Amino acid sequence: MGAATPFTVLIPARLASSRLPNKPLADIAGTPMVVRVAQRAQQSQAQRVVVAADDDLILQACQQHGIEAVLTDKHHASGSDRLAQACEQLGLQGDDIVVNVQGDEPLIDPALINAVAGLLAAQAQASMGTAAHPIASREDYLNPNVVKVVLDAQGLAYYFSRAPIPWSRDHSNTAWWDAATQSPVAHSATGFSPLRHVGIYSYRAGFLRQFPQLPVAPTEAVEALEQLRALWHGHRIAVHIAATAPGPGVDTPEDLAKVRALLAPANPRH
């Protein structure tokens, strides 16, 4: 889906990271990671790509590579708070569409950014958009670090969870959606399978400013999933279903090594 409506990409970047210190500045083939992310986002249909930084070092790295950046407060509780401040700094209006691309996704697909931006133009009832892709393995389905989402007939999210949802009561020990497993309830022929949530979001700027002011939802606190706050307060989230999983993000030194190998100058795929 192409984005018919103009949009801005905002990339929150926080210097502190418990598992990978100075993560936004991690070198990947001679370029800081946050710059790599911004360069990928610039290949989308975005009219503007801006890094929302919490430290002058990130600001300087972006400036050295010709990437627009704004300096936000160091003490924001979440990326959403940081983006809300960036919206104010950039003068974005209530109906302007913003796509939140995480600063640790140097392999983000520009087409995915376009698709998530386009959701809000297509789904007027939605305050947010995001993405998901079909889960391939039972291991991912059962893994609490793999966030799942269930949709309604309009492609709007019912619920996000770290638990395996939807749960097949009568076939809980199988990959019940996969015809290749010969499961008696395989639904692959009808296109139904559990979905893995992908952490990219689109918002209308007015809602993004409002979101950090909403009370934390009990479901959000239990699951540690911020997007549940929107659902709890009656907002709808439209979901684009991608055919395949996105490229790997970077949370740990091991992740960084994998991405460095993929983006090494000798690698012909990038």
Beta strands, then each sheet from edge to edge (+ up, - down):
strand 1: 7-13
strand 2: 27-28
strand 3: 31-32
strand 4: 48-53
strand 5: 68-71
strand 6: 97-100
strand 7: 126-134
strand 8: 148-151
strand 9: 157-161
strand 10: 195-204
strand 11: 236-241
sheet 1: 5+ 4+ 1+ 6+ 10- 7+ 11+
sheet 2: 5+ 4+ 1+ 6+ 10- 8+ 9-
sheet 3: 2+ 3-
end
